[in-house]
Amino acid sequence: MLLCDIGNTSYHFLDGAKDYKKSVTTFKPQSVEEEIFYICVNPEVTKILKHQKNWINLAKFVDMKNYYETMGIDRIFACEAVENAVIVDAGSAITVDVVKEGVFEGGFIYPGVKAMQETYANISSRLDYSFNFECDLDIMPKNSQDAISYGFVKTLYSEVISHNMNVVLTGGDADKLKKIFKEAKIEKELIFAGMKKIIKKAKIC
């Protein structure tokens, strides 16, 4: 079974246990003849794939009444993968979603690590630091690097743990956030797990 999670810059494939990426600008979906189950956040790619009969959009098999209209399909499929957890997807933005008994309870969007670091640097060159993800969140900082790190991390940390649930980390910066959420589980293929669950539920494979 071939799965594909399509973002703004790449096609992310999972073929059995093997995953790989292809650039949105150079990859030709017409070059694949086998059946592919996909989700896509890229509107231009979605238009192209509508004409490819072997590309099956899994979004149409999700009960969307459980979510809000403008919610990203990648977030929705991550939520579909879990029963009880706070999902922290650390990418260009950090999305936090709460799922209880398999039902999406709500979530919020936070600036991503790179975006927030650039924000501080744009305020002043004296704030141009990388974040210290090992700063002590129980002690008020006394140096600039820890001060911006604390400001960024403490709010996120406090909100996530306030739900008293298991935390699942995914996305490119999951390893960095693992230093904060020490008990969290990293699930790099969380969206693919959601896709497999929908395929099984819908009995389409």
PAKEKE-937411 format. One line per field, with one value per residue (C-alpha): residue in three letters; residue number from 1; x, y, z. Coordinates in steps of 0.5 Angstrom, whole numbers. Layout:
res	c(ALA	...)
n	c(NUM	...)
east	c(X	...)
north	c(Y	...)
up	c(Z	...)
***
This chain:
res	c(MET	LEU	LEU	CYS	ASP	ILE	GLY	ASN	THR	SER	TYR	HIS	PHE	LEU	ASP	GLY	ALA	LYS	ASP	TYR	LYS	LYS	SER	VAL	THR	THR	PHE	LYS	PRO	GLN	SER	VAL	GLU	GLU	GLU	ILE	PHE	TYR	ILE	CYS	VAL	ASN	PRO	GLU	VAL	THR	LYS	ILE	LEU	LYS	HIS	GLN	LYS	ASN	TRP	ILE	ASN	LEU	ALA	LYS	PHE	VAL	ASP	MET	LYS	ASN	TYR	TYR	GLU	THR	MET	GLY	ILE	ASP	ARG	ILE	PHE	ALA	CYS	GLU	ALA	VAL	GLU	ASN	ALA	VAL	ILE	VAL	ASP	ALA	GLY	SER	ALA	ILE	THR	VAL	ASP	VAL	VAL	LYS	GLU	GLY	VAL	PHE	GLU	GLY	GLY	PHE	ILE	TYR	PRO	GLY	VAL	LYS	ALA	MET	GLN	GLU	THR	TYR	ALA	ASN	ILE	SER	SER	ARG	LEU	ASP	TYR	SER	PHE	ASN	PHE	GLU	CYS	ASP	LEU	ASP	ILE	MET	PRO	LYS	ASN	SER	GLN	ASP	ALA	ILE	SER	TYR	GLY	PHE	VAL	LYS	THR	LEU	TYR	SER	GLU	VAL	ILE	SER	HIS	ASN	MET	ASN	VAL	VAL	LEU	THR	GLY	GLY	ASP	ALA	ASP	LYS	LEU	LYS	LYS	ILE	PHE	LYS	GLU	ALA	LYS	ILE	GLU	LYS	GLU	LEU	ILE	PHE	ALA	GLY	MET	LYS	LYS	ILE	ILE	LYS	LYS	ALA	LYS	ILE	CYS)
n	c(1	2	3	4	5	6	7	8	9	10	11	12	13	14	15	16	17	18	19	20	21	22	23	24	25	26	27	28	29	30	31	32	33	34	35	36	37	38	39	40	41	42	43	44	45	46	47	48	49	50	51	52	53	54	55	56	57	58	59	60	61	62	63	64	65	66	67	68	69	70	71	72	73	74	75	76	77	78	79	80	81	82	83	84	85	86	87	88	89	90	91	92	93	94	95	96	97	98	99	100	101	102	103	104	105	106	107	108	109	110	111	112	113	114	115	116	117	118	119	120	121	122	123	124	125	126	127	128	129	130	131	132	133	134	135	136	137	138	139	140	141	142	143	144	145	146	147	148	149	150	151	152	153	154	155	156	157	158	159	160	161	162	163	164	165	166	167	168	169	170	171	172	173	174	175	176	177	178	179	180	181	182	183	184	185	186	187	188	189	190	191	192	193	194	195	196	197	198	199	200	201	202	203	204	205)
east	c(0	3	1	3	2	3	5	7	14	14	11	12	11	11	12	11	17	20	19	22	20	20	20	13	16	20	16	10	5	3	9	6	2	0	-6	-4	-8	-6	-8	-6	-5	-3	-9	-5	-3	-10	-12	-7	-9	-16	-15	-11	-15	-10	-9	-15	-16	-17	-20	-27	-27	-27	-33	-31	-37	-32	-27	-28	-28	-21	-17	-11	-12	-6	-8	-14	-11	-6	-12	-15	-9	-10	-15	-13	-7	-5	-1	4	6	13	13	13	8	7	0	-3	-9	-13	-16	-21	-24	-23	-26	-23	-24	-20	-13	-9	-3	3	9	14	21	25	19	20	27	27	22	26	32	28	27	34	40	42	36	39	40	38	33	36	31	34	33	30	22	22	27	26	32	38	41	38	38	35	30	28	27	23	18	17	17	14	7	7	9	4	-2	0	1	-5	-9	-6	-6	-1	3	5	10	11	14	21	22	20	27	28	21	23	28	22	16	21	15	12	13	15	11	14	9	3	0	1	-2	-8	-9	-8	-14	-18	-17	-19	-25	-28	-26	-23	-17)
north	c(0	7	13	20	26	32	39	46	44	36	29	25	18	12	5	-1	1	6	13	18	25	28	36	39	43	37	31	28	25	22	18	13	8	4	6	12	14	21	28	34	41	44	47	47	40	38	41	36	30	31	28	22	16	12	18	17	23	20	27	25	19	23	25	33	35	33	38	46	48	51	46	43	36	34	36	32	26	27	27	21	17	17	16	20	25	32	32	37	38	42	44	51	53	49	46	43	39	35	29	25	18	19	26	32	37	43	46	52	54	57	60	55	55	58	63	65	66	70	75	76	77	82	86	87	84	83	78	74	67	60	57	53	48	45	52	51	53	53	59	66	67	71	71	73	67	63	69	69	61	61	66	62	55	56	58	52	48	50	50	43	40	43	38	32	27	24	28	26	30	30	34	36	40	34	32	39	39	32	36	40	34	29	24	25	20	22	19	21	18	20	23	16	12	17	15	8	8	12	7	1	4	6	-1	2	-3)
up	c(0	-2	2	1	5	1	3	0	-2	-2	-3	3	1	5	2	7	12	7	7	2	-1	-8	-9	-11	-17	-20	-19	-24	-21	-27	-27	-22	-24	-18	-13	-8	-2	-1	3	1	4	-3	-7	-14	-13	-11	-18	-21	-18	-19	-26	-24	-22	-19	-13	-8	-4	3	6	3	8	14	18	18	23	28	26	24	17	16	20	16	13	16	23	22	20	26	31	27	29	37	42	48	47	46	39	39	31	31	24	21	26	32	32	39	39	44	43	48	47	40	39	37	43	40	39	38	33	36	32	30	33	27	26	33	33	27	31	37	32	28	35	36	34	41	42	36	40	38	44	50	50	57	60	67	67	74	75	72	67	68	61	55	51	57	57	50	51	57	54	48	51	58	55	50	56	61	56	54	61	63	60	64	58	54	50	43	39	31	26	24	31	35	38	40	44	47	51	54	54	57	58	51	45	39	33	26	22	26	20	16	22	21	14	15	20	16	10	15	18	11	8	2	1)
***
